[in-house]
């Protein structure tokens, strides 16, 4: 494997990790907002946030697997 490939994989891994932590922070903020602001449509925002966290975790797992396998 060449140096460009290793550099690319490290950069993609860092982006995936930062995105995962970003979604966790956003999720925490949305949960705080849900406690503060009571509305009948808060479940939609909570659902979208949980989907975002799940998607970021899936992306992180795929990146880790692609680095370890290839």
N, CA, C and O atoms as a printed pandas DataFrame, in Angstrom:
     atom_number atom_name residue_name chain_id  residue_number  x_coord  y_coord  z_coord
0              1         N          UNK        A               1    0.853   -1.172    0.000
1              2        CA          UNK        A               1    0.000    0.000    0.000
2              3         C          UNK        A               1    0.900    1.236    0.000
3              4         O          UNK        A               1    1.899    1.295    0.717
4              5         N          UNK        A               2    0.532    2.201   -0.803
5              6        CA          UNK        A               2    1.347    3.407   -0.908
6              7         C          UNK        A               2    1.007    4.421    0.177
7              8         O          UNK        A               2    0.038    4.253    0.917
8              9         N          UNK        A               3    1.801    5.458    0.261
9             10        CA          UNK        A               3    1.649    6.467    1.300
10            11         C          UNK        A               3    0.357    7.260    1.136
11            12         O          UNK        A               3   -0.260    7.649    2.128
12            13         N          UNK        A               4   -0.062    7.504   -0.119
13            14        CA          UNK        A               4   -1.313    8.234   -0.352
14            15         C          UNK        A               4   -2.518    7.453    0.166
15            16         O          UNK        A               4   -3.448    8.041    0.718
16            17         N          UNK        A               5   -2.504    6.157   -0.006
17            18        CA          UNK        A               5   -3.602    5.323    0.468
18            19         C          UNK        A               5   -3.713    5.314    1.978
19            20         O          UNK        A               5   -4.813    5.392    2.524
20            21         N          UNK        A               6   -2.585    5.219    2.653
21            22        CA          UNK        A               6   -2.582    5.235    4.113
22            23         C          UNK        A               6   -3.052    6.594    4.618
23            24         O          UNK        A               6   -3.864    6.666    5.540
24            25         N          UNK        A               7   -2.552    7.660    4.026
25            26        CA          UNK        A               7   -2.936    9.008    4.425
26            27         C          UNK        A               7   -4.439    9.215    4.232
27            28         O          UNK        A               7   -5.105    9.777    5.101
28            29         N          UNK        A               8   -4.970    8.765    3.101
29            30        CA          UNK        A               8   -6.401    8.896    2.822
30            31         C          UNK        A               8   -7.233    8.142    3.852
31            32         O          UNK        A               8   -8.231    8.664    4.347
32            33         N          UNK        A               9   -6.827    6.917    4.178
33            34        CA          UNK        A               9   -7.586    6.122    5.143
34            35         C          UNK        A               9   -7.560    6.734    6.539
35            36         O          UNK        A               9   -8.558    6.688    7.259
36            37         N          UNK        A              10   -6.426    7.306    6.919
37            38        CA          UNK        A              10   -6.330    7.946    8.233
38            39         C          UNK        A              10   -7.233    9.171    8.283
39            40         O          UNK        A              10   -7.920    9.392    9.281
40            41         N          UNK        A              11   -7.241    9.970    7.220
41            42        CA          UNK        A              11   -8.090   11.165    7.167
42            43         C          UNK        A              11   -9.566   10.778    7.219
43            44         O          UNK        A              11  -10.341   11.393    7.951
44            45         N          UNK        A              12   -9.955    9.775    6.457
45            46        CA          UNK        A              12  -11.352    9.319    6.460
46            47         C          UNK        A              12  -11.733    8.778    7.837
47            48         O          UNK        A              12  -12.846    9.019    8.305
48            49         N          UNK        A              13  -10.835    8.060    8.485
49            50        CA          UNK        A              13  -11.111    7.545    9.825
50            51         C          UNK        A              13  -11.298    8.694   10.814
51            52         O          UNK        A              13  -12.211    8.651   11.639
52            53         N          UNK        A              14  -10.459    9.705   10.746
53            54        CA          UNK        A              14  -10.600   10.859   11.641
54            55         C          UNK        A              14  -11.921   11.581   11.404
55            56         O          UNK        A              14  -12.590   11.976   12.359
56            57         N          UNK        A              15  -12.304   11.755   10.140
57            58        CA          UNK        A              15  -13.588   12.388    9.841
58            59         C          UNK        A              15  -14.750   11.568   10.394
59            60         O          UNK        A              15  -15.698   12.133   10.938
60            61         N          UNK        A              16  -14.690   10.253   10.262
61            62        CA          UNK        A              16  -15.764    9.389   10.764
62            63         C          UNK        A              16  -15.854    9.460   12.284
63            64         O          UNK        A              16  -16.953    9.487   12.838
64            65         N          UNK        A              17  -14.718    9.490   12.959
65            66        CA          UNK        A              17  -14.711    9.589   14.422
66            67         C          UNK        A              17  -15.277   10.931   14.871
67            68         O          UNK        A              17  -16.104   10.988   15.781
68            69         N          UNK        A              18  -14.828   12.012   14.231
69            70        CA          UNK        A              18  -15.331   13.336   14.604
70            71         C          UNK        A              18  -16.825   13.466   14.316
71            72         O          UNK        A              18  -17.552   14.089   15.090
72            73         N          UNK        A              19  -17.285   12.883   13.210
73            74        CA          UNK        A              19  -18.711   12.937   12.895
74            75         C          UNK        A              19  -19.527   12.177   13.933
75            76         O          UNK        A              19  -20.606   12.622   14.325
76            77         N          UNK        A              20  -19.014   11.030   14.380
77            78        CA          UNK        A              20  -19.706   10.257   15.406
78            79         C          UNK        A              20  -19.814   11.054   16.704
79            80         O          UNK        A              20  -20.884   11.099   17.311
80            81         N          UNK        A              21  -18.718   11.685   17.139
81            82        CA          UNK        A              21  -18.767   12.494   18.353
82            83         C          UNK        A              21  -19.664   13.711   18.178
83            84         O          UNK        A              21  -20.345   14.124   19.116
84            85         N          UNK        A              22  -19.667   14.283   16.985
85            86        CA          UNK        A              22  -20.556   15.414   16.690
86            87         C          UNK        A              22  -22.018   15.006   16.851
87            88         O          UNK        A              22  -22.800   15.742   17.453
88            89         N          UNK        A              23  -22.393   13.852   16.324
89            90        CA          UNK        A              23  -23.781   13.399   16.442
90            91         C          UNK        A              23  -24.143   13.088   17.885
91            92         O          UNK        A              23  -25.287   13.290   18.292
92            93         N          UNK        A              24  -23.190   12.602   18.659
93            94        CA          UNK        A              24  -23.473   12.366   20.077
94            95         C          UNK        A              24  -23.738   13.677   20.815
95            96         O          UNK        A              24  -24.630   13.743   21.662
96            97         N          UNK        A              25  -22.972   14.713   20.501
97            98        CA          UNK        A              25  -23.183   16.021   21.131
98            99         C          UNK        A              25  -24.532   16.598   20.726
99           100         O          UNK        A              25  -25.264   17.123   21.565
100          101         N          UNK        A              26  -24.862   16.502   19.441
101          102        CA          UNK        A              26  -26.157   16.994   18.959
102          103         C          UNK        A              26  -27.296   16.220   19.624
103          104         O          UNK        A              26  -28.319   16.802   19.984
104          105         N          UNK        A              27  -27.119   14.924   19.783
105          106        CA          UNK        A              27  -28.138   14.112   20.439
106          107         C          UNK        A              27  -28.355   14.557   21.879
107          108         O          UNK        A              27  -29.492   14.646   22.343
108          109         N          UNK        A              28  -27.271   14.835   22.579
109          110        CA          UNK        A              28  -27.387   15.320   23.956
110          111         C          UNK        A              28  -28.107   16.662   24.002
111          112         O          UNK        A              28  -28.929   16.886   24.891
112          113         N          UNK        A              29  -27.817   17.554   23.067
113          114        CA          UNK        A              29  -28.482   18.849   23.027
114          115         C          UNK        A              29  -29.968   18.709   22.715
115          116         O          UNK        A              29  -30.793   19.424   23.284
116          117         N          UNK        A              30  -30.306   17.804   21.824
117          118        CA          UNK        A              30  -31.715   17.593   21.480
118          119         C          UNK        A              30  -32.474   17.009   22.672
119          120         O          UNK        A              30  -33.627   17.374   22.905
120          121         N          UNK        A              31  -31.853   16.123   23.415
121          122        CA          UNK        A              31  -32.509   15.574   24.603
122          123         C          UNK        A              31  -32.729   16.656   25.650
123          124         O          UNK        A              31  -33.763   16.670   26.318
124          125         N          UNK        A              32  -31.777   17.555   25.799
125          126        CA          UNK        A              32  -31.947   18.684   26.724
126          127         C          UNK        A              32  -33.069   19.594   26.245
127          128         O          UNK        A              32  -33.879   20.064   27.044
128          129         N          UNK        A              33  -33.114   19.843   24.936
129          130        CA          UNK        A              33  -34.177   20.664   24.361
130          131         C          UNK        A              33  -35.543   20.019   24.592
131          132         O          UNK        A              33  -36.523   20.713   24.865
132          133         N          UNK        A              34  -35.606   18.700   24.482
133          134        CA          UNK        A              34  -36.871   17.996   24.665
134          135         C          UNK        A              34  -37.390   18.173   26.091
135          136         O          UNK        A              34  -38.593   18.318   26.304
136          137         N          UNK        A              35  -36.487   18.160   27.056
137          138        CA          UNK        A              35  -36.900   18.360   28.451
138          139         C          UNK        A              35  -37.368   19.798   28.688
139          140         O          UNK        A              35  -38.298   20.036   29.459
140          141         N          UNK        A              36  -36.718   20.747   28.022
141          142        CA          UNK        A              36  -37.024   22.163   28.245
142          143         C          UNK        A              36  -38.266   22.602   27.482
143          144         O          UNK        A              36  -39.133   23.279   28.034
144          145         N          UNK        A              37  -38.349   22.223   26.231
145          146        CA          UNK        A              37  -39.428   22.675   25.354
146          147         C          UNK        A              37  -40.367   21.507   25.075
147          148         O          UNK        A              37  -40.009   20.570   24.362
148          149         N          UNK        A              38  -41.544   21.567   25.628
149          150        CA          UNK        A              38  -42.514   20.490   25.443
150          151         C          UNK        A              38  -43.385   20.795   24.218
151          152         O          UNK        A              38  -44.038   21.836   24.141
152          153         N          UNK        A              39  -43.375   19.862   23.270
153          154        CA          UNK        A              39  -44.163   20.009   22.054
154          155         C          UNK        A              39  -44.583   18.617   21.603
155          156         O          UNK        A              39  -43.915   17.631   21.911
156          157         N          UNK        A              40  -45.682   18.540   20.879
157          158        CA          UNK        A              40  -46.161   17.218   20.457
158          159         C          UNK        A              40  -45.345   16.647   19.309
159          160         O          UNK        A              40  -45.472   15.459   19.011
160          161         N          UNK        A              41  -44.504   17.454   18.649
161          162        CA          UNK        A              41  -43.703   16.981   17.525
162          163         C          UNK        A              41  -42.238   16.748   17.897
163          164         O          UNK        A              41  -41.409   16.548   17.009
164          165         N          UNK        A              42  -41.910   16.769   19.157
165          166        CA          UNK        A              42  -40.531   16.522   19.577
166          167         C          UNK        A              42  -40.066   15.112   19.227
167          168         O          UNK        A              42  -38.872   14.888   19.028
168          169         N          UNK        A              43  -40.977   14.175   19.151
169          170        CA          UNK        A              43  -40.595   12.807   18.845
170          171         C          UNK        A              43  -39.978   12.705   17.457
171          172         O          UNK        A              43  -39.124   11.850   17.221
172          173         N          UNK        A              44  -40.400   13.564   16.540
173          174        CA          UNK        A              44  -39.820   13.541   15.191
174          175         C          UNK        A              44  -38.354   13.952   15.243
175          176         O          UNK        A              44  -37.504   13.331   14.604
176          177         N          UNK        A              45  -38.065   14.992   16.000
177          178        CA          UNK        A              45  -36.682   15.464   16.120
178          179         C          UNK        A              45  -35.833   14.422   16.842
179          180         O          UNK        A              45  -34.690   14.177   16.459
180          181         N          UNK        A              46  -36.387   13.814   17.880
181          182        CA          UNK        A              46  -35.646   12.771   18.594
182          183         C          UNK        A              46  -35.396   11.560   17.696
183          184         O          UNK        A              46  -34.328   10.951   17.753
184          185         N          UNK        A              47  -36.377   11.216   16.872
185          186        CA          UNK        A              47  -36.219   10.091   15.946
186          187         C          UNK        A              47  -35.145   10.392   14.902
187          188         O          UNK        A              47  -34.305    9.541   14.611
188          189         N          UNK        A              48  -35.172   11.590   14.346
189          190        CA          UNK        A              48  -34.160   11.974   13.347
190          191         C          UNK        A              48  -32.766   11.997   13.965
191          192         O          UNK        A              48  -31.792   11.614   13.317
192          193         N          UNK        A              49  -32.668   12.439   15.202
193          194        CA          UNK        A              49  -31.377   12.462   15.882
194          195         C          UNK        A              49  -30.862   11.049   16.112
195          196         O          UNK        A              49  -29.675   10.782   15.926
196          197         N          UNK        A              50  -31.740   10.150   16.512
197          198        CA          UNK        A              50  -31.303    8.768   16.723
198          199         C          UNK        A              50  -30.901    8.114   15.402
199          200         O          UNK        A              50  -29.974    7.304   15.372
200          201         N          UNK        A              51  -31.584    8.456   14.313
201          202        CA          UNK        A              51  -31.169    7.953   12.995
202          203         C          UNK        A              51  -29.791    8.481   12.614
203          204         O          UNK        A              51  -28.979    7.751   12.047
204          205         N          UNK        A              52  -29.527    9.742   12.923
205          206        CA          UNK        A              52  -28.231   10.326   12.600
206          207         C          UNK        A              52  -27.115    9.651   13.400
207          208         O          UNK        A              52  -26.046    9.373   12.857
208          209         N          UNK        A              53  -27.354    9.389   14.672
209          210        CA          UNK        A              53  -26.349    8.705   15.487
210          211         C          UNK        A              53  -26.116    7.295   14.960
211          212         O          UNK        A              53  -24.976    6.838   14.883
212          213         N          UNK        A              54  -27.191    6.610   14.600
213          214        CA          UNK        A              54  -27.064    5.263   14.058
214          215         C          UNK        A              54  -26.295    5.265   12.743
215          216         O          UNK        A              54  -25.425    4.420   12.528
216          217         N          UNK        A              55  -26.611    6.207   11.870
217          218        CA          UNK        A              55  -25.912    6.293   10.587
218          219         C          UNK        A              55  -24.429    6.595   10.783
219          220         O          UNK        A              55  -23.583    6.033   10.088
220          221         N          UNK        A              56  -24.114    7.471   11.717
221          222        CA          UNK        A              56  -22.702    7.791   11.952
222          223         C          UNK        A              56  -21.954    6.595   12.523
223          224         O          UNK        A              56  -20.785    6.386   12.201
224          225         N          UNK        A              57  -22.613    5.812   13.363
225          226        CA          UNK        A              57  -21.981    4.607   13.898
226          227         C          UNK        A              57  -21.756    3.575   12.792
227          228         O          UNK        A              57  -20.712    2.924   12.758
228          229         N          UNK        A              58  -22.713    3.424   11.901
229          230        CA          UNK        A              58  -22.563    2.497   10.774
230          231         C          UNK        A              58  -21.415    2.944    9.875
231          232         O          UNK        A              58  -20.616    2.120    9.430
232          233         N          UNK        A              59  -21.333    4.241    9.609
233          234        CA          UNK        A              59  -20.233    4.767    8.787
234          235         C          UNK        A              59  -18.893    4.495    9.460
235          236         O          UNK        A              59  -17.936    4.092    8.799
236          237         N          UNK        A              60  -18.819    4.711   10.760
237          238        CA          UNK        A              60  -17.575    4.470   11.485
238          239         C          UNK        A              60  -17.180    2.998   11.425
239          240         O          UNK        A              60  -16.005    2.683   11.236
240          241         N          UNK        A              61  -18.127    2.109   11.581
241          242        CA          UNK        A              61  -17.841    0.670   11.518
242          243         C          UNK        A              61  -17.370    0.280   10.128
243          244         O          UNK        A              61  -16.422   -0.494    9.992
244          245         N          UNK        A              62  -18.018    0.803    9.095
245          246        CA          UNK        A              62  -17.614    0.498    7.722
246          247         C          UNK        A              62  -16.201    0.990    7.455
247          248         O          UNK        A              62  -15.407    0.280    6.837
248          249         N          UNK        A              63  -15.876    2.186    7.906
249          250        CA          UNK        A              63  -14.526    2.721    7.714
250          251         C          UNK        A              63  -13.508    1.874    8.445
251          252         O          UNK        A              63  -12.455    1.557    7.892
252          253         N          UNK        A              64  -13.806    1.499    9.691
253          254        CA          UNK        A              64  -12.871    0.653   10.443
254          255         C          UNK        A              64  -12.663   -0.709    9.780
255          256         O          UNK        A              64  -11.540   -1.208    9.706
256          257         N          UNK        A              65  -13.753   -1.300    9.301
257          258        CA          UNK        A              65  -13.638   -2.589    8.625
258          259         C          UNK        A              65  -12.853   -2.477    7.320
259          260         O          UNK        A              65  -12.066   -3.362    6.984
260          261         N          UNK        A              66  -13.069   -1.400    6.596
261          262        CA          UNK        A              66  -12.345   -1.236    5.331
262          263         C          UNK        A              66  -10.858   -1.012    5.572
263          264         O          UNK        A              66  -10.032   -1.406    4.748
264          265         N          UNK        A              67  -10.512   -0.391    6.681
265          266        CA          UNK        A              67   -9.095   -0.183    6.987
266          267         C          UNK        A              67   -8.463   -1.511    7.431
267          268         O          UNK        A              67   -7.340   -1.826    7.036
268          269         N          UNK        A              68   -9.169   -2.273    8.235
269          270        CA          UNK        A              68   -8.609   -3.504    8.751
270          271         C          UNK        A              68   -8.550   -4.615    7.701
271          272         O          UNK        A              68   -7.624   -5.427    7.707
272          273         N          UNK        A              69   -9.519   -4.652    6.816
273          274        CA          UNK        A              69   -9.590   -5.746    5.826
274          275         C          UNK        A              69   -8.714   -5.459    4.618
275          276         O          UNK        A              69   -7.986   -6.334    4.149
276          277         N          UNK        A              70   -8.785   -4.255    4.124
277          278        CA          UNK        A              70   -8.047   -3.936    2.867
278          279         C          UNK        A              70   -6.714   -3.337    3.198
279          280         O          UNK        A              70   -5.947   -3.002    2.296
